[in-house]
Every structure is written in C-alpha cells, then in structure tokens.
Amino acid sequence: MGEYGVAPGQRVAIIWDSSSPVEALKDLVNKVQSLVGADNHISVENVNQLPKSAHRESSFDVILSGMVPGSTAQHSVELLAEVARILKPGGRVLLKEPVVTESGNNGNIKTAAKLLTTLTLSGLVEVKELQKEALTPEEVQSVGEHLGYQGNDLLIIQIEGRKPNFEVGSSSQIRLSFAKTSGPSGKPSLDPGAAKLWTLSANDMNDEEMDLLDSDELLDSEDLKKPDPSSLRAPSCKEIGKKKACKNCTCGLAEELEQEKKSSQPKSALLPGGCIPLCQLPLPGDACLQAWGEDSPAREPAARCLTKTCPAKDSAAFPSL
C-alpha cells in the first residue's frame, strides 16, 4: 500500500475547497493516479458540492479531504456523513484540518477533540489522530483570509477513520432455534460413554466381585422406631402463648384442640327422655318455672316437657297449669 494508504485498483475521491492552490491540487491528483493505476478513475469534488453529488452508496475505497497543501477545509457533520455514505464498508477517510489548541470564541475552527468527536458522530469508526504540526506562514495567511482567524494557536491535524464493515441501515436476519435436539426415539441423545458406564449387563451380574446390598440392612433399630407425634409438629405449632393450629394442620393439633373444646362445654341437665328444662331456656324474668326434680312439690309450677313422646309427660311432676 502506497502513500495515503492507496493501493492499485482502488477507487479514490479527492475533496478540495476554495483555499486549495490549483497547482497543488493537480500535483495531488497526479500522484494518486499513479498509485491506483491509469485505468482507474479518480473523482475530484468540491467540499461544498459533495453533499449535492449523485454518487451512489459504497462507491469509494479511499477518500482524501483537505490533503491539498495549503488547504483550510472545514469538515462539518453533514459533510462527514456524506463521506461515510459514499465510502465502501471498511473504506478509509484521510483528512487534514486546522484546529485551535484551546476552545475560543471563533466558532469556525474546532479543537482537535471536537473534530475527533465529529467524525465519530458521523458514523465512522477507529477514528485516530495521525499527526499534528504547526502551520507554515503561507497556511497562517490562508486561514486569516478564508476563515478570518488571526490567532497564533493554530495547528494542522491529520486524522484517519474507517467505515464499519457493513452498510449504514443494513439488516440481517438472526436465526434462533429453541427446539431440543432429540434422538431417533424422541428422547434427548445421551453420551455413549456415559450410557455404557451406567448400564449393567448379564456378565456384570454374574461377576463374583459384585457386592449387592440389601436396602433393609441399611436401617438400624432407631430407624424402625415409631416417632413421637409431638416431634412431628411444625415449629409454628409449638406451645408459645395460646395454642393455635395451623391452616391445613397435619400434626394432630387441630383435632386435639377440637376435643378440648367439646370436653370444656357444660352439659345441660336433661329431664327424663332427654327433655330440656324450661329454666335453661331464655324466658322472661317473671316466669315462675322450676327445673324438674325429685324434691319439687307436686303442685308447684314445674318444667313443661317440650317433647310429645316424652315418657315422663304424664308424671306427677307435670301437673296441668
């Protein structure tokens, strides 16, 4: 690869501006033509007319901009975006531009850091600074004439960038397969070595050194004991404060609490035949009724049996009131 990174057979575009000396531009074109070969055409474009050009996408392998000696070309985001569009995937751009060492009030001239950022925002990758040098007296005079800058903090910076190895806006289908690879039987395929390792044959069973263990021999006397039901209760069933069974209790605490509840309920004094004394029913406070008993006077108001089939209905304890 020769000077400017140009190789024979490549398509090259040279971008110039109004500050570029005509003779220097011709010399650059002739030099590049000798590098790519006489049969290859070189495009020469003005920096202001390039965005309006009719070049197709991915047309050039190398683009040289501002490389004409004495040029003060300024590269805007729009210009660099057009450069990235007409470059082939993987193509190179090589440019020169005067920059200031510190950011000042002159908006026409960028700093080196801002120029690098502009190339990156335009879609170029692998952007790097190749060299930086002071301006010649002729270049300082050209900057004053075309850019109106009279400062003495100017430098000429040379930068290289590349277009990504794909076209801008291109897309590619990603094929994803979530299906499981199965063997002929429909089951996942197994490693033959692993299957052989865990397979017992008839010869293996007849081997005299084969020691088979009885599963019952692995249990001792402690394992055969019936566990204490209290030890099977979950931690939440422990007697901390008031006992309360868990939801869907399986340790027996729910049945135990239900039995305690039934045993704690007072038993009603029933009359013969299972009748309920009226004194145990909710009656007005002036009701003069008594529970049936052997000591109750025969003619005093007594409890009236609530069951028609009660065997004690006609006894002396139930006089007609």
C-alpha positions in Angstrom: 0.0 0.0 0.0 1.5 3.3 -1.1 1.3 6.9 0.2 -2.0 8.0 1.7 -2.9 4.3 2.2 -3.9 4.0 -1.5 -3.4 0.6 -3.3 -3.6 -0.2 -7.0 -7.1 -0.8 -8.4 -8.9 1.2 -5.6 -11.4 4.0 -6.3 -10.4 7.3 -4.7 -12.1 10.6 -4.2 -10.3 13.8 -3.5 -12.2 16.7 -1.8 -10.9 20.2 -2.1 -12.0 23.7 -1.1 -11.6 27.3 -2.4 -8.4 27.7 -0.4 -6.6 24.9 -2.1 -3.9 26.1 -4.6 -4.7 24.9 -8.1 -1.2 23.6 -8.9 -1.0 21.7 -5.6 -4.4 20.1 -6.3 -3.2 18.9 -9.7 0.0 17.5 -8.2 -2.0 15.5 -5.6 -4.4 14.1 -8.3 -1.4 13.0 -10.5 0.3 11.4 -7.5 -2.8 9.4 -6.5 -3.4 8.5 -10.2 0.0 6.9 -10.3 -0.8 4.8 -7.2 -4.2 3.4 -8.3 -3.2 2.9 -12.0 -4.1 4.7 -15.2 -7.1 2.6 -15.8 -8.9 3.7 -12.6 -10.9 6.9 -12.5 -10.3 9.5 -9.6 -13.2 11.7 -8.6 -12.4 15.3 -7.6 -15.2 17.0 -5.6 -15.6 20.5 -4.0 -16.2 20.4 -0.3 -19.4 22.5 -0.7 -20.8 20.4 -3.6 -20.1 16.9 -2.3 -23.4 16.7 -0.3 -25.3 17.5 -3.6 -23.4 14.9 -5.6 -25.1 11.9 -7.2 -22.5 9.3 -6.0 -24.0 6.0 -5.0 -23.6 4.4 -1.6 -20.4 2.5 -1.1 -18.6 3.9 -4.2 -15.1 4.7 -2.9 -12.3 2.7 -1.2 -10.4 5.8 0.0 -11.4 9.5 0.4 -8.8 12.2 0.8 -10.2 15.5 2.2 -8.2 18.7 2.9 -5.0 16.9 1.9 -4.1 19.5 -0.7 -1.1 21.5 0.7 -2.3 25.0 1.8 -6.0 23.9 2.2 -8.0 25.2 5.1 -11.1 23.0 4.6 -13.5 22.7 7.4 -15.4 19.4 7.9 -19.0 19.7 9.1 -21.2 16.9 10.4 -23.2 16.9 7.1 -20.0 16.7 5.0 -18.6 13.8 7.0 -22.0 12.0 7.0 -21.9 12.1 3.1 -18.3 10.9 3.2 -19.4 7.9 5.3 -22.3 7.2 2.9 -20.2 7.0 -0.3 -17.4 5.0 1.4 -17.4 1.3 0.9 -17.7 -0.9 4.0 -14.3 -0.9 5.6 -13.2 2.1 3.5 -10.8 4.8 4.8 -11.0 8.5 5.0 -7.9 10.6 5.5 -8.3 14.4 6.2 -6.4 17.4 7.3 -7.9 20.4 9.1 -6.6 23.5 11.0 -7.6 23.4 14.7 -7.1 25.6 17.7 -5.3 24.4 20.8 -8.0 25.8 23.1 -11.6 26.5 22.6 -12.1 30.2 21.8 -14.9 32.5 20.6 -14.3 31.6 16.9 -16.9 29.1 16.0 -15.5 28.4 12.5 -12.4 26.5 13.9 -12.8 23.4 16.0 -10.5 21.9 18.6 -8.8 18.6 17.9 -11.0 16.8 20.4 -14.2 18.2 18.8 -13.0 17.2 15.4 -12.5 13.6 16.5 -16.0 13.6 18.1 -17.5 15.0 14.8 -16.0 12.1 12.8 -17.4 9.5 15.3 -20.8 11.1 15.3 -20.8 10.9 11.5 -20.7 7.1 11.6 -17.0 6.4 11.3 -15.1 4.1 13.5 -11.5 3.6 14.5 -11.0 7.4 14.4 -7.5 8.3 15.4 -5.1 11.2 15.2 -2.1 10.5 13.0 0.0 13.7 13.3 -0.2 17.3 14.4 2.1 20.1 13.2 2.4 23.8 13.2 1.1 25.9 10.3 3.5 27.4 7.7 3.4 31.2 7.2 1.5 30.6 3.9 -1.1 28.4 5.7 -1.5 31.0 8.5 -2.1 33.7 5.9 -4.7 31.4 4.1 -6.6 30.8 7.4 -6.7 34.5 8.0 -8.1 35.2 4.5 -10.7 32.3 4.3 -11.6 31.8 8.0 -11.0 35.3 9.4 -8.9 33.9 12.3 -5.8 35.9 13.4 -4.7 33.9 16.4 -1.3 32.2 16.8 -2.6 29.0 18.5 -3.4 27.1 15.3 -2.2 23.6 14.3 -2.8 21.3 11.4 -4.1 17.9 12.4 -4.3 14.8 10.3 -6.9 12.2 11.2 -7.9 8.8 9.9 -11.2 7.0 10.1 -12.9 3.9 8.7 -16.4 3.0 7.8 -17.8 -0.1 9.6 -17.7 -3.4 7.7 -21.4 -3.1 6.9 -23.6 -0.7 5.0 -25.4 2.0 7.1 -29.0 0.9 7.5 -28.4 -2.7 6.5 -30.0 -5.5 8.4 -29.5 -9.2 8.8 -31.8 -11.9 10.0 -30.9 -13.7 13.2 -31.9 -17.3 13.3 -32.7 -18.6 16.7 -33.6 -22.2 17.4 -35.1 -23.2 20.7 -36.0 -26.7 19.7 -34.4 -29.5 21.7 -32.2 -32.0 19.7 -33.7 -35.4 20.1 -32.5 -38.9 19.2 -34.4 -41.4 17.0 -36.6 -42.4 19.9 -37.7 -38.9 20.7 -35.6 -38.7 23.8 -32.6 -36.5 24.2 -29.5 -38.1 22.9 -27.0 -39.5 25.5 -23.3 -39.6 25.6 -22.4 -43.2 24.5 -19.6 -43.3 27.1 -21.9 -42.2 29.9 -24.6 -44.7 28.9 -22.1 -47.5 28.9 -20.8 -46.5 32.3 -24.2 -46.8 33.9 -25.5 -49.9 32.2 -25.4 -53.4 33.8 -25.1 -56.4 31.6 -25.7 -60.1 32.4 -21.9 -60.5 32.8 -21.8 -57.8 35.4 -24.5 -59.5 37.5 -22.5 -62.8 37.4 -19.3 -61.2 38.5 -18.1 -62.8 41.7 -16.7 -59.5 42.9 -20.1 -57.8 42.5 -21.4 -56.9 46.0 -25.2 -56.2 46.2 -26.6 -54.6 49.3 -30.0 -55.3 50.9 -31.8 -52.0 51.4 -33.2 -53.3 54.7 -29.7 -53.8 56.1 -29.2 -50.0 55.8 -31.8 -49.4 58.5 -30.9 -49.8 62.2 -33.2 -50.2 65.3 -33.5 -46.5 65.8 -34.8 -46.0 62.2 -37.6 -48.6 62.9 -39.0 -46.9 66.0 -42.3 -45.1 65.6 -41.7 -41.4 66.0 -43.4 -39.3 68.8 -46.3 -37.3 67.3 -45.2 -34.2 69.2 -41.8 -34.3 67.5 -43.6 -34.2 64.1 -45.2 -30.9 64.8 -44.1 -28.0 62.7 -42.3 -25.1 64.5 -45.4 -22.9 64.2 -47.4 -25.5 66.2 -45.3 -25.1 69.3 -47.0 -24.0 72.5 -46.0 -20.4 72.5 -48.8 -18.5 74.3 -52.2 -19.6 73.2 -52.2 -22.8 71.2 -53.5 -22.3 67.7 -53.5 -24.9 64.9 -52.0 -24.1 61.5 -54.1 -24.0 58.4 -54.4 -27.5 57.0 -52.8 -28.8 60.1 -51.4 -32.3 59.8 -49.7 -32.8 63.1 -52.9 -33.5 65.1 -53.1 -30.3 67.0 -56.3 -29.3 65.3 -58.0 -32.5 66.4 -56.6 -32.1 69.9 -58.0 -28.5 70.2 -61.4 -29.6 68.9 -61.6 -32.4 71.5 -60.7 -30.0 74.3 -63.4 -27.6 73.1 -66.0 -30.3 73.3 -65.0 -31.5 76.7 -65.0 -28.0 78.2 -68.6 -27.3 77.2 -71.1 -27.7 80.3 -73.6 -30.5 80.0 -77.3 -29.5 80.3 -79.5 -31.1 83.0 -82.0 -33.0 80.9 -85.4 -34.3 82.0 -86.3 -37.9 81.6 -86.4 -38.7 77.9 -83.9 -36.1 77.0 -86.2 -33.1 77.6 -84.7 -29.7 78.2 -85.9 -27.9 81.4 -87.6 -24.6 80.8 -85.3 -22.9 83.3 -82.5 -23.4 80.9 -84.4 -21.7 78.1 -84.4 -17.9 77.5 -87.7 -16.9 79.2 -89.0 -13.6 80.6 -87.7 -12.6 84.0 -91.1 -13.0 85.7 -91.6 -16.6 84.6 -92.1 -18.7 87.7 -90.8 -22.0 86.5 -88.5 -24.6 88.1 -86.4 -27.4 86.9 -87.8 -30.9 87.3 -86.5 -32.9 90.3 -87.5 -35.4 92.9 -87.7 -32.7 95.6 -90.1 -30.5 93.6 -93.6 -30.2 95.1 -96.2 -31.9 93.1 -98.5 -28.9 92.7 -95.8 -26.2 92.2 -95.2 -24.9 88.7 -92.7 -27.2 87.1 -90.9 -27.6 83.8 -93.1 -28.5 80.9 -91.8 -31.2 78.7 -91.1 -30.0 75.2 -91.3 -33.4 73.6 -94.7 -35.0 72.9 -93.3 -38.5 73.1 -91.6 -38.0 76.5 -92.3 -40.9 78.8 -92.5 -38.6 81.8 -95.1 -36.3 80.3 -98.0 -37.7 82.4 -96.0 -38.0 85.7 -96.9 -36.0 88.8 -94.0 -33.6 88.0 -96.0 -32.3 85.1 -99.4 -31.1 86.5 -101.6 -29.1 84.3 -101.1 -25.4 84.7 
